[in-house]
């Protein structure tokens, strides 16, 4: 039975899961959820995720929500397939992967997500972007990226000289961030820039990037 992923390609959280599935070269069905008509807030979807957020993964009788939990599950279940995203054969490397996946969740995402929201989502909803929110989080992100620059000066990727879940979890949000006026925060840090150019050029991401068109005209 093919895995089912409920979500939308423009969603950073959905594409985070999709990238992982593509890295693992596994067949899956993307089931569109019309968030614009609030389908994700209706009982059929709430039975899958009571918090009413995409994505949701179904694997037989298992239903998962939260994109990082989904990527962790896929990486573990299919650890012998495709890229080894969790370094399951080396306990020390696996521990470092976990550290940097936590860093993404607790430091990077809380800084970059509000910037993306204000730049893309607020105008889409007819709101003026809140510059004070952007400015506050730009300062937070600078500090995080300074740490990344130091880390990436001694290793090619965040957890070591190997691509892992720690890097993958950054890709979808960073893609949108790089289309904002604040992309210089990454471009002016040479090791972070090289890292981003590397992880954003992988075939798995190239399979989903065409659908990441939130807030942009589609021609």
Phi and psi in degrees as a GROMACS rama.xvg file:
@    title "Ramachandran Plot"
@    xaxis  label "Phi"
@    yaxis  label "Psi"
@TYPE xy
-69.7881  146.09  UNK-2
-66.0067  146.582  UNK-3
-115.956  129.519  UNK-4
-118.691  119.017  UNK-5
-94.7089  123.589  UNK-6
169.285  -158.632  UNK-7
-138.638  139.385  UNK-8
-62.6498  -23.3234  UNK-9
-77.5221  -14.3102  UNK-10
-79.2101  128.54  UNK-11
-61.4011  -36.9083  UNK-12
-71.9327  -38.2967  UNK-13
-65.2892  -44.9858  UNK-14
-68.6389  -28.5008  UNK-15
-57.1398  -46.5201  UNK-16
-67.559  -39.9123  UNK-17
-63.6436  -41.5733  UNK-18
-59.3727  -43.9243  UNK-19
-62.2521  -43.7376  UNK-20
-61.9961  -40.3185  UNK-21
-68.4821  -37.225  UNK-22
-60.3691  -33.1027  UNK-23
-87.9538  0.165334  UNK-24
54.6947  41.6459  UNK-25
-108.871  142.885  UNK-26
-73.6022  137.285  UNK-27
-150.273  157.271  UNK-28
-106.317  124.344  UNK-29
-89.0062  117.051  UNK-30
-101.442  109.774  UNK-31
-64.1803  139.135  UNK-32
-118.756  118.959  UNK-33
-80.9178  89.4784  UNK-34
-71.0352  -21.4926  UNK-35
-73.0954  -21.848  UNK-36
-104.662  14.9221  UNK-37
62.467  31.1351  UNK-38
-59.682  -30.9274  UNK-39
-73.5175  -7.81928  UNK-40
-105.228  7.24159  UNK-41
-95.6571  155.533  UNK-42
-50.9031  -42.1529  UNK-43
-58.5584  -40.9653  UNK-44
-77.9018  -37.6867  UNK-45
-61.8584  -22.9502  UNK-46
-69.7538  -19.5474  UNK-47
-93.4931  -41.4448  UNK-48
-137.818  105.411  UNK-49
-64.2419  -13.3619  UNK-50
-88.57  -6.148  UNK-51
66.4884  41.9203  UNK-52
-129.772  147.548  UNK-53
-94.2381  152.375  UNK-54
-96.4426  172.045  UNK-55
-130.853  137.755  UNK-56
-111.783  131.826  UNK-57
-114.532  125.811  UNK-58
-128.35  91.0422  UNK-59
63.8463  -121.302  UNK-60
-91.0355  5.96207  UNK-61
-99.6068  130.042  UNK-62
-121.486  126.355  UNK-63
-124.295  144.159  UNK-64
-129.147  174.882  UNK-65
78.0701  113.852  UNK-66
-61.4892  -36.3599  UNK-67
-72.1348  -32.4373  UNK-68
-66.4607  -36.7627  UNK-69
-65.9248  -46.7236  UNK-70
-64.4117  -37.8724  UNK-71
-64.1988  -40.8099  UNK-72
-65.3171  -47.126  UNK-73
-62.5191  -42.8661  UNK-74
-63.9679  -36.0578  UNK-75
-76.8398  -47.353  UNK-76
-61.015  -39.0554  UNK-77
-108.811  37.6143  UNK-78
-64.3478  -21.8555  UNK-79
-92.3257  0.0136199  UNK-80
-113.019  138.227  UNK-81
62.6162  -151.352  UNK-82
-67.5776  134.918  UNK-83
-80.9611  97.1825  UNK-84
-84.8623  -9.61637  UNK-85
-121.125  0.351672  UNK-86
53.8064  53.2547  UNK-87
-69.2255  -12.7728  UNK-88
-94.1587  -1.85342  UNK-89
-136.623  107.419  UNK-90
-61.5371  -37.0487  UNK-91
-69.2225  -44.9155  UNK-92
-63.1831  -41.0004  UNK-93
-62.0578  -37.341  UNK-94
-66.0594  -38.6522  UNK-95
-69.2851  -36.3518  UNK-96
-58.1673  -44.3317  UNK-97
-64.0607  -38.993  UNK-98
-57.9531  -48.3281  UNK-99
-78.3575  -21.6363  UNK-100
-69.3902  -35.2004  UNK-101
-67.3391  -38.9181  UNK-102
-59.7302  -44.5946  UNK-103
-58.7135  -44.6672  UNK-104
-70.1189  -37.9072  UNK-105
-99.3388  -18.9752  UNK-106
-121.587  -50.1803  UNK-107
-71.4765  -53.8823  UNK-108
-58.9297  -45.3235  UNK-109
-62.8772  -22.3365  UNK-110
-88.0196  -42.5752  UNK-111
-82.369  -32.2035  UNK-112
-60.7272  -44.1142  UNK-113
-63.902  -31.6262  UNK-114
-65.9938  -46.276  UNK-115
-62.2169  -42.364  UNK-116
-60.4453  -49.5961  UNK-117
-66.0987  -35.1694  UNK-118
-80.446  -37.9477  UNK-119
-104.217  -50.6664  UNK-120
-77.4004  -45.0457  UNK-121
-56.0226  -50.5442  UNK-122
-61.3181  -36.4054  UNK-123
-61.4793  -33.3164  UNK-124
-90.1108  7.2948  UNK-125
80.3311  19.6394  UNK-126
-106.087  154.98  UNK-127
-80.4524  132.751  UNK-128
-58.3017  138.998  UNK-129
-88.0954  102.908  UNK-130
-63.9026  -31.0793  UNK-131
-66.4188  -35.9548  UNK-132
-65.8163  -44.1815  UNK-133
-60.9574  -49.2651  UNK-134
-60.646  -42.8709  UNK-135
-60.9895  -43.1777  UNK-136
-80.1496  -25.5788  UNK-137
-61.5341  -41.9635  UNK-138
-65.1616  -40.2718  UNK-139
-62.9052  -43.1542  UNK-140
-66.8959  -35.6404  UNK-141
-55.9461  -45.0173  UNK-142
-65.7785  -40.1083  UNK-143
-64.2306  -44.7416  UNK-144
-68.9601  -26.6234  UNK-145
-64.1411  -39.9726  UNK-146
-64.5335  -43.2861  UNK-147
-61.9203  -42.3672  UNK-148
-59.3785  -43.0124  UNK-149
-64.0632  -43.8386  UNK-150
-63.1687  -45.4726  UNK-151
-77.6944  -5.69377  UNK-152
-77.6313  -15.5112  UNK-153
-118.07  -5.51908  UNK-154
-148.202  150.24  UNK-155
-68.1185  -36.2101  UNK-156
-124.474  174.678  UNK-157
-65.2892  -39.1102  UNK-158
-93.0711  -7.53472  UNK-159
155.823  -157.369  UNK-160
-90.3294  41.0752  UNK-161
-148.693  143.506  UNK-162
-73.3067  137.66  UNK-163
-147.35  -178.57  UNK-164
-58.0184  -30.0961  UNK-165
-59.9206  -39.44  UNK-166
-77.7877  -45.6646  UNK-167
-54.1351  -41.3789  UNK-168
-65.0515  -14.6236  UNK-169
-86.2026  -20.1454  UNK-170
-64.6563  -49.0981  UNK-171
-65.7879  -42.8631  UNK-172
-68.7344  -39.7062  UNK-173
-65.5589  -33.4288  UNK-174
-56.1143  -48.0964  UNK-175
-68.8915  -40.8487  UNK-176
-58.012  -37.6998  UNK-177
-69.4652  -8.18361  UNK-178
-98.6071  6.20468  UNK-179
-96.8042  168.871  UNK-180
-69.0126  -0.0327537  UNK-181
-106.05  13.1112  UNK-182
-59.7029  -22.0964  UNK-183
-60.1386  -24.3672  UNK-184
-59.1803  -32.202  UNK-185
-89.3301  -43.4965  UNK-186
-65.1271  -26.9444  UNK-187
-85.9709  -2.29039  UNK-188
-110.05  102.102  UNK-189
-58.4973  -37.6359  UNK-190
-75.0913  -36.6051  UNK-191
-66.4761  -41.296  UNK-192
-61.1483  -45.503  UNK-193
-63.0985  -40.8346  UNK-194
-61.0457  -46.6003  UNK-195
-63.3567  -43.3827  UNK-196
-61.5909  -34.8122  UNK-197
-69.5363  -54.231  UNK-198
-72.4746  -21.9227  UNK-199
-87.5721  -2.81033  UNK-200
-103.04  4.38266  UNK-201
-72.7269  145.803  UNK-202
-55.4009  -36.6268  UNK-203
-62.3563  -39.7781  UNK-204
-72.55  -37.1649  UNK-205
-61.3494  -22.9342  UNK-206
-75.5742  -19.052  UNK-207
-113.773  -19.0999  UNK-208
-62.4433  -28.2955  UNK-209
-62.2428  -24.5468  UNK-210
-90.583  -3.07894  UNK-211
-90.6579  78.177  UNK-212
-123.545  27.6829  UNK-213
-62.0057  129.031  UNK-214
75.8502  9.50019  UNK-215
-123.489  154.596  UNK-216
-72.2936  143.357  UNK-217
-113.133  116.6  UNK-218
